[in-house]
Amino acid sequence: MSAAIEMHAVDKAFRRQRVLADMSLKVEQGQTFAFLGRNGAGKTTTIRMLLGLLQRDAGAISVLGIDPAEDPLAIRARTGYLAEDQEMYGWMRVDEIIRFVAPFYGTWDHDLALKYVREFELPLAQKIKTLSKGQTVRLGLVLALAHRPELVILDDPALGLDPVMRRQFNRDLITHLQGEGRTVFYSSHLLYEVEPVADVVAILDGGRVVRQTDTETLRRDVKQFVLSSSALAAVRDDLAMLDLQHANDEAAVTVENAGAATALLGREGLEHRVVDLNLDEIFAAYVSGTIDQASAAPPSLAAVGEEEG
């Protein structure tokens, strides 16, 4: 089975600003793939290239076996796309925009669209401009899914929703996409949202993917170790460090080789505490971690003892 998305050594620059630099990733069919990066990291630029809306400067891209630079319309016919700033005709009613969009897709399933409308509790006769933000997002999901796409691309779609609506959106995502075996490419910077639904995570920083793996492996490999500064000095050259902070005589070091670090500290007989990290903390270590000798205690250090105690 071929991959749903492949990017190899892709570069993209706007004038003198290089947005993507030698970026590579791979999304297998049927995966829910979380594409994580800070605002401005290049997530939307990547998506626009996947859809053939923007040309790459170098490298290779394949979406559903098609080069988007050669046949973007074929990709869009087989892809559902929901953006953060999805724009719809506000003067149309919900039922009108469904009928308006349908002819653009040869595989449009009107019965499926109405099924989603009922399940998402959308008012067919209501004008789009009067819908709430949550209703607008769910309507966008109807329009993205009713032609039964093989690939669904979501570009920060839950941004701007309140926490209850975000949780409901992810519930809808799980029910209607993962349950049907669809491939989902979910771009976000709200890490706690994608953690429960993602099979694979890719972290974008500095214009390239700095880590791609399944979520369980990521949580297993990336952990924080708290130990004395003297103990760290004895082993730091053998640790794959992402972040290091000092507080008095203690060091909190986040590594991406937790298994090897545990074995090393055990062999050396060095006392330490291990702190499990959530996806948000792991992401922060990759994109904003520092290897400094700072003397100020980070806020999280004070809580380490409580977690382990």
N, C-alpha and C positions, 0 to 999 in steps of 0.2 A: 504494500500500500504506500502510495506516495504521500509526501508531506503536504499539508494544506498551505503552508507558507514557508518559503525559504528566502533568506537574504544573506548574501555573501559579499563581504568587503565593500559595503555600500558607502559612498561619500555623497554629501550634499552641502553646498554652501550658498548663501545669499550674499552676493557681492563679496565683501572681505570676511564675512562671518561664516565660519565653518560650523554647521549644525550637527552633521553626522560624519564620523571619521572611521572608516574601515569597520563598519558595523555588520555583525553577522548574528542571525538567530534562525531557529527552526521550530515550527509549530506542527505537531503531528495531528492527523485527522482525529476528531472526537475529543480533543483536549479543550479544557478551559484554561486559557493562557493569559496570565496577568502580566501586562507590560507596564512596569513601574518606573516613574521618573518625576523629578521635580517639575514645576511649571517652567516652561521654556527649555526643557531638556531635549526636545526633538520628537516627542511622542506623536503629536498631530502631523508633523512633517512626514514621519514614517508612514502613518496611516494614509495620507494623501498620495504617497508614492505607491502603496499597496493597491489603491483603487485606480491608479493611472491618472490622477488629477494633477500630479507633479512629477517631473522627470528627474531621475537620479543623475548625478555627475559621473559616477563610476560604480562598478560592481554589478552584481546580478540579483534579480528578484524574480521569484516564481510564486504565483498565487493560484491555487487549484490547477497547477501544471501549466499556467499561462503567464507569459511575460506581460505585465500591465502596460509597458510602453508600446507593445505591439497590438494588443487587443483589449483595451480597458472596458469596452462595452460588454464583452463576454464575461469578464470578471464581475461587473456590477449586476449582471443578470442573475448570477449565482450567489451573490453576497447580499446580506442585510446589513445596513449601516445606520447607527444611531449616534449622533453627535451631541455634545454638551449644549451647543447653541442651535439645536435643531430649529429651523425656521419653517413655519407652515402658514398658509393663508388664513389669517384670523377671521376674515369675513365668512369663511366656509363653515358649515356644520360638520360634525364628526362623520356623519354618513356620506356627506358630499365629498370630503377629501378622500375617503376610502374608495369611492367610485372613480374619483379623479386619478388616483395613483394606479389603480388596477390595470389599465391598458398598457402601462409601461413594462409589465412583466408577463411573459408568456405562460408562466407557471402559477399565476395568481390564483389563490383558492378563496373565493368569497365566503364560503361557509366557515372556513378556518378563521378568516378575519372577524366574522360575527361572533364566533366562539370566543376569541380573545377579547372582543369588546365586552361580552357578558362577564367573562371571568375577571376582567380588569375594572368592571363596574363603570364603564364609560357611557355617558348619555348621548345617544346617537343624534338627537335633534338639537343639541346645544352647540352654539358657535364656539369655534376654537379659541377666540380671543377672551372668552369668559371662563375657560378652563383653569383650574389651579395648576401650579407647577407640577405636582405629582401626576395629575391627569394628563398633562401635556407629554410628560415622559412616557407614560403608559401608552398613549396614542402613538407616539413615535415608535414604540416597540411593536405595536400592531402593524404599522406600515412597513417595518423592517422585517417582519416574520411571515406575513401572510402569503408570500410567494415561495415559502418553504426553502429558504436559502441553505446551501451547504455550509457556508461560512458566515458567521455573524461578527461584525466589528463594532465594538462599543467604545466610544471616545469620551471618557469621563462623563457618562450619561447621567449619573446620579448627583452631580455637582449642583448645588443650589437647593436640593431637597432637604427637608428636616430629617432627623435621625430615624423617625418612624417610617417615613416614606422610603428612605434609603434601604432600610431592612426589608420592606415590602418589595422593593424593586429587585433586590437580590433573591428574595424568595421566588419571585416570578422568573428570574433568570434561571434558577436551579430547576424549577418545575417545567418550564417550557423549552429550555435549551439542552441542559445536561440530560434530562430524561429522554430526549429524542436523539441523543448521540450527536448533536451538532458541534461543530468546531466553533469556539468562542475566543475571540481576540479582544481582551478587556484592558483598555488603557486607563490608568488612573494614578492619582497621587494620594488617594484616600486608602491607605494600606489596610486598615482594619476592616474595610468593606470587602476587599477581594480575598482576604485570608481564608474565610470559610468556604469559598467557592472555587478557588484556583487549584488546578492540578499541577501547573508549572508556573514558575515565576522567572521573569527576566528583569534585571535591574539595569536601567539606562543611566549612564553618567559620563560626562565628558565626551558625548557624541558616540559612545559605543556601549555595547552590552558588557558589563563588568562581571555579571554572574547570571547563569541560567541553569535552573535545576528544579526538581519537584519540591513542593513546600515542605514535606517531611524531611527530606535531605537537608534543606536549607536550615531548618530549625535544629536539626541534629548536629550540623557542622559548625554553625555560628553561635558561640556562647561567650558570656563574659566570665572572666576569672578574676577573683579578688585575692591578692596575695601581698606579702611584704615587698617593698621596693628592692630590698637586697635579694630576695628570692627571684624576682623578675630579672634582675641584672644577670643572674647566673644562667638564665635560659632564653632570654629575649631573642637571641639570634636564630633560635630554632622555632619561633612562633610566627605564624602567618598573621600578623597584627593588622587590624582594621582601625582600631581606636584605642588610645591609651590616655588615661587621666590619673593624676596623683593627688592624694589627700593625706597630708602629714607623712606617715611612714608606710602608707598603703597605696597600692596601685590597682586600678580597675582596667583590665585589658580585654578588649573584644577581639577574638581570633576567628578565623574561618577554617581552622583545623582542630576542632575541639577534641576529637578522639585522640589524635596524636599528642595534643597538649596535655590531656589527662594522663596518658601513658608516660610522657616525659616527666611531668611533675611527680608522678608516683615513683618512677625509678630514682629520681633525685631526692626523694623523701621530703619534698617541700610542701608545707601546709598551704591550703588554698580553699576557697569556696567557689562554687560554680553557680552562675545565675542563668536560667533559661530566658531567652529573649523572644518577644513576639515579632511578627513580621515588620511592624512599624519601627521597632528598635534596630532590627537587622538592616532594614533599608537605610536608616539614618547612619549606621556605622559605615556602610559602603559609600554613601554619597557625601557625607559631611564629617566622617571620622578624622581625627587628627592623632598623630604620633608625637605628642608634645610632652614636655616635662613640667606641665603647668602645676602650680602649687595650690590653686584654688580647688576646693572640693566640688565635684559636680552634684547636682541635686539628687541624682539616683544613688550616689554612694551611701548616703545616710540611710537609705531604705534597704540596702543590700543585706545588712545584718538582720533586719526584720524578716525578709524573705527567707533567708536560710535558717533563721532561728526557730 
